[in-house]
Amino acid sequence: MAEAGRSSPDAAFEPLFPRAHKRALGVAVGSTAALVVFAVTAFHVVLQVQGLPIELLGQYFYGYEVSWRGAGVGFCWGFATGFVAGWLLGFVHNFTVGMWLLVVRARRDLHQTRNFLDHI
């Protein structure tokens, strides 16, 4: 981190490559997945349509069934799996951007010190 009075050569890169907040991304994706599973289940329970075979979610989500109880169970499982997926997405983003910046900084430093022995 650069101190308040000094600026580092990397200070220009910091606003260009912000880090993803893993927990916030997990909550956002988890909430969306939970609402989608709940809404699709509620749609099938209320209208009693035979569109998508959503009862197969019971193979992945323990306790899930096409009912109001299953909608609640699906909401919980949808949030849990969505949170994990969102958190991992944020982690991979941060890791990838961090590694890319490490490579860019290493190349820059090697380029600056290429003729080091000529100055001795």
Secondary structure as UniProt FT lines:
FT   HELIX           9..12
FT   TURN            13..16
FT   HELIX           22..47
FT   HELIX           54..59
FT   TURN            62..63
FT   HELIX           68..112
FT   TURN            113..115
FT   HELIX           116..119
//
